């Protein structure tokens, strides 16, 4: 066969989501994110140089002020720009006092006090931005995963073409282990595809002539020839990217804890400073009050408590990608779960063995397990696991084959064994076919032994051992008022799981757009927690107040989630809730305690007992006390999670 490459000049009118373009955007974003760190470092250097010139080298006043002026110009102006922009947008945050203090210090020639304030503001902002992720990185992960070319087949020639050049009706070849580039139908070949990241279904799906395939699915070990049924822009994977872009654009803005406290504290400080200036006529007192009032416990202690909690989470195999989730999780009142891989293990389990009257249960399982030992299908693993649990010794199997349309066949202990589907069995004439049980939910395989119907095996995605107790404890322990499952899976499967784990509110067979709409609607009504594990969950994690990924099965999911639970366990979800609750308590203690001490200092400054520089130094002492208290968040609390089902507390180990 001849392989060549074609190019066409026409382009899709879609946004540029190429990896190169997105990497360029991310590089600019990363540099901007590091700006506050650079300013903080430069401020420290400038203050050290200033002190050295002033007290070590006895330099002239004009000389030792130069580093401070550089700090105020290079560091203070960007911070002031941000503050002015926030004021225009009517965002009155906790750093407003710091901005007013910088301007006042410049006007009064108190450059050291102003530089210290720049350091405090930039340092707090740098800590706050630690571990924040860019929503565009989710699109980058999606773009990296999608192939850029497709293998188009025309007669005997296979040509590599750009993905956007694929048309409806084209014949494509999907090689082993490749990602399917577009939706289509199989016209030649026999194999399996892993669609779990896209559909939520936990199983590898058998593909043969006439089977539908979806873009983004991972092909198995056999090449498949498909005919495209949709354009690339209309395929499943492209739709997920569209939903992702939409959820990114409309992600709600969250008001931070420090800003809420600052909204109450800032008017008080401005009032005290203004009264002191008005009564005494001394503008230096106005600056002194503002310097001691600069809310560094809000700007530094709260981020320190967050960073400490992030560190503790990391030691507990919980990766916090967006610090805001630590503040928000305690306020979430609606928990939304994906089904597969979240409340379940994401793998099938043999749940029913319906044996025909003339066969014995153990005999059938022995023969089937022997044959399934030669299969890599997830259902085969479930059967082998069931045989192992029952202590069955599996004999050797010979003459194993898998003819198209007939399933898996082989000879075990001189007996002919066939494992097939209901559809495939309908095309064959076998004895006892009238004994087939009615169609039910879940997956199924049928067993034929020596040409006679022998059994029907049914499989379900097994719920996690802790799912039921975890769901039942969300209300009493964490104040969740509603718990629901939102899934693209079949309704029978979702209802089966919901009944097992104790959830009464379900949304099944939902398209990506419908799921996103549900999550948005619930988030408008109350703060939401969304827990999932697949690529299909990424948009909903971004739309919810807090998005959480169970297991790092997908780069896209990990990028979209605010929290990634590395261990495949709901127990870690509970640990995160406990760590978050304690972090919030410590952060409030540190902030309110620091502001109380600052308020006392404001009284002394307003009466002339504190100069601006002394006020800045005293503020640093208050900061140290607040930070020391905030550092407690880095150590495990006495109760790290709840033991289910009896609810007895478990101490951190």
Number of C-alpha atoms within 10 A of each C-alpha: 8 7 12 11 12 9 9 9 5 8 8 10 7 7 6 10 16 14 16 13 11 20 15 11 14 17 11 11 14 13 11 11 18 14 15 25 20 15 24 24 13 18 28 17 14 24 20 14 17 21 17 14 18 16 10 10 10 12 15 10 11 7 13 21 22 15 23 26 19 15 26 29 14 14 24 24 16 16 23 20 12 12 21 16 12 14 13 10 9 9 15 18 20 25 26 22 23 26 25 18 26 26 16 22 24 17 11 12 13 18 22 24 26 31 28 25 25 28 25 24 27 26 23 24 22 21 19 21 17 18 15 14 19 17 19 20 18 26 23 21 19 24 19 17 14 19 16 14 16 23 24 25 18 11 8 9 12 19 20 18 18 17 19 16 18 21 15 14 14 17 24 26 23 22 17 16 15 18 21 26 29 32 23 26 22 22 18 16 16 21 18 23 24 20 21 22 21 20 21 23 22 22 20 21 20 13 22 21 17 13 15 16 26 23 23 27 27 23 24 22 14 16 18 25 23 29 24 24 20 19 19 22 17 14 19 22 24 20 16 22 20 18 19 29 17 15 22 19 12 12 16 15 7 11 13 14 18 23 19 14 18 23 16 12 20 22 12 13 22 17 12 20 25 18 14 25 17 13 9 14 12 13 16 23 27 27 31 31 34 32 37 33 32 30 31 31 32 28 27 28 31 29 25 28 29 30 23 19 28 27 17 21 23 15 12 19 15 23 23 26 21 22 21 20 22 24 20 21 22 19 19 22 22 25 22 26 21 25 29 28 27 23 29 22 18 21 20 23 22 22 16 12 14 15 21 19 12 10 14 12 15 13 10 20 23 18 24 27 27 26 28 22 16 15 15 11 15 16 24 21 19 20 24 23 15 17 20 13 9 11 9 15 11 18 12 13 23 15 10 17 15 15 10 13 16 17 17 20 24 22 20 22 12 10 13 18 26 28 23 20 18 14 11 14 20 10 10 12 10 15 14 15 15 8 14 16 12 5 9 10 15 16 18 18 15 21 27 23 22 14 16 19 24 26 26 22 19 20 20 23 25 19 24 18 15 17 20 20 17 23 18 16 19 18 16 10 13 17 14 20 13 17 21 20 23 24 29 23 20 15 16 14 19 24 18 15 23 20 11 12 20 16 18 12 13 16 19 18 16 16 15 23 16 15 21 24 15 17 24 22 13 19 21 12 11 17 19 28 29 28 30 29 33 26 23 27 31 31 30 32 31 29 29 31 29 27 28 30 31 26 20 17 16 15 17 26 31 28 27 32 33 26 27 27 27 18 15 19 20 20 18 21 21 20 19 27 18 22 23 24 18 22 28 22 13 22 29 21 18 28 27 18 17 25 26 15 17 27 19 12 22 27 17 18 28 26 12 17 14 20 20 25 19 16 26 24 16 18 24 17 13 23 26 17 16 29 23 15 19 29 21 18 26 20 14 19 16 12 17 22 22 20 18 18 12 9 14 11 13 13 13 13 8
